[in-house]
Amino acid sequence: MFGRYRRHFLDDSYAVSCDATLVDVDDGWWLLSDTVFYPGGGGQPADTGTITLDGASHPVHDVRSDRGVVWHRMGLIAGLDSEVHCRIDWDRRYALMRHHTLLHVVNTIALRAHGGLVTGALIGEGVSRVDFHFAEFNRSMLPEFESAVNDVVERNLSVSSGTITEAEFLARPDLIRTRNVIPPIEEGKVRIVEIGTLDAQACGGTHVHSTAEIGRARIDGFENKGKENKRLYWVLAS
Ligand SMILES: [Zn+2]
């Protein structure tokens, strides 16, 4: 059922708009033949934007995914098979893509240098926070951590995505960066995001094409959330 509805953000994270046909309506939520709206997940919030119907533009109040099928909360009644046009708020999405890709670099350094696994993340337009389970980590390690992240960013590594089978995925625990959450498996496949030859990890979110687009990153806060849980806040130069 997933393949019937096209999710442009999976193979083109830079797609800002698309035409679509209204396939189903459920209590004000719309299902479309095509969408550019990311429904949220993996710490990345759902997109905002508009859907145009009969020349009138309407805000999308919320977006959610039900087993890979994306629903848009419009609060409007419309006829099935209506032709519509979707457009996301690109400035917001691009900021989220830069921050999301940054967190891939951050969690790669956290794992390699400190054995850290992600226990939670909240990606933002201005500041993102990520929680790690570390056996040993303290405030004195922050400058070196920040510097290692920026070294990767400056290498201008390409970011790409593809899918592997569930069997391949289960044989590679290195693809999982979260301590308690298993990434979604859809129709026996798992989406993998690679940063050059540096890193590969399972992820269903949206990312920039190269690490240079992330820009300079800075740790903007650090909190102890229990003995082995640490929270880091990150901001990006505009
Ligand atoms: Zn990702």
Residues whose N, C-alpha, C, O or C-beta is under 5 A from the ligand:
A	BS01	ZN	H100 C203 G205
